[in-house]
Amino acid sequence: QVQLVESGGGLVQPGGSLRLSCVVSGNIFNISAMGWYRQAPGKQRDLVALINRGGSANYADSVKGRFTISRTNAKNTVYLQMNSLKPEDTAVYYCTAVVPGPNYWGQGTQVTVSS
């Protein structure tokens, strides 16, 4: 079992920044990658960024150059630094752990970009 707890969401003006955190606990040894997805109202849940065990990261085209995913050396916390936020970034952001079998998911944290 893996537990994921996100934090750091909130309301921010366009052009602003937020940093999301995801603390991972439990059986972390089977985790091959960690990442962030987001889901806006009425839309599907889409990948935002993923970082694998080796530290390589992938990003959705819509966030490249604005968002950065990182993790602690102990691999128990994953961050998503979000800069130059746009209204279209508004969504619930979910942390995920990739393991053999279905991914584990956090409860989600709301990010709202609005003036």
C-alpha positions in Angstrom: 0.0 0.0 0.0 1.1 3.6 -0.8 -0.4 6.7 0.7 -0.2 10.1 -1.0 -1.0 13.4 0.6 -1.0 16.6 -1.5 -0.8 20.2 -0.3 -0.1 23.6 -1.7 -3.1 24.4 -3.8 -5.0 27.7 -3.7 -6.1 30.8 -5.5 -3.6 32.7 -7.5 -3.7 35.5 -10.0 -2.7 35.0 -13.6 1.1 35.1 -13.9 1.6 34.0 -10.3 3.2 30.9 -8.9 2.3 28.0 -6.6 4.2 25.0 -5.4 2.4 21.7 -4.9 3.8 19.0 -2.6 3.0 15.3 -2.3 4.2 13.3 0.6 4.5 9.6 -0.1 4.4 6.9 2.6 4.0 3.1 2.7 5.6 0.6 0.4 7.6 3.1 -1.8 10.0 0.5 -3.0 7.7 -0.6 -5.9 7.2 2.9 -7.2 8.8 3.3 -10.6 7.6 6.9 -11.2 5.7 9.8 -9.5 3.7 12.4 -11.2 1.0 15.0 -11.3 -2.3 14.9 -13.2 -5.0 17.5 -13.3 -8.7 17.5 -14.0 -10.8 20.5 -14.9 -14.6 20.5 -14.5 -16.2 18.5 -17.3 -12.9 17.3 -18.6 -10.8 14.1 -18.4 -7.8 13.7 -16.0 -4.7 14.6 -18.0 -1.0 14.1 -17.3 0.9 17.2 -16.2 4.4 15.9 -15.4 6.1 12.7 -14.5 9.5 11.9 -12.9 10.9 8.4 -13.0 13.2 6.7 -10.5 16.2 7.8 -12.5 15.2 11.4 -12.2 14.1 11.9 -15.8 11.0 14.1 -16.2 8.3 14.4 -18.9 5.8 17.3 -19.2 2.6 18.0 -21.0 3.2 20.4 -23.9 0.9 22.9 -22.3 3.1 23.3 -19.2 6.6 23.0 -20.6 8.8 25.9 -19.6 6.4 26.9 -16.8 6.2 23.9 -14.5 9.0 21.9 -12.9 8.6 18.5 -11.2 11.2 17.5 -8.6 11.6 15.2 -5.7 13.6 14.8 -2.5 16.6 12.5 -2.4 14.7 10.2 -0.1 12.1 10.1 -2.8 9.3 10.5 -0.3 8.2 14.0 -1.4 7.4 15.1 -4.9 7.0 18.8 -5.8 5.4 20.6 -8.7 6.6 24.2 -9.1 4.1 26.1 -11.2 5.1 29.5 -12.6 3.4 31.9 -15.0 0.1 30.4 -14.2 -2.8 30.9 -16.6 -6.6 30.6 -16.1 -6.6 27.4 -18.1 -4.4 25.8 -15.4 -7.3 25.9 -13.1 -8.1 22.3 -12.1 -7.9 19.8 -9.3 -4.3 18.5 -9.2 -3.7 14.8 -8.3 -0.5 13.2 -7.2 0.1 9.7 -8.5 2.5 6.8 -7.9 3.2 4.4 -10.7 3.5 0.8 -9.5 2.9 -2.7 -11.0 -0.9 -2.7 -11.2 -3.2 0.4 -10.9 -1.6 3.7 -9.9 -2.1 5.1 -6.5 -3.7 8.5 -6.2 -3.9 11.3 -3.7 -7.1 13.1 -2.7 -6.4 16.1 -5.0 -5.7 19.7 -4.3 -7.6 22.6 -6.0 -5.7 25.2 -8.0 -7.6 28.2 -9.2 -6.0 30.9 -11.4 -8.2 34.0 -11.5 -8.0 37.7 -11.2 
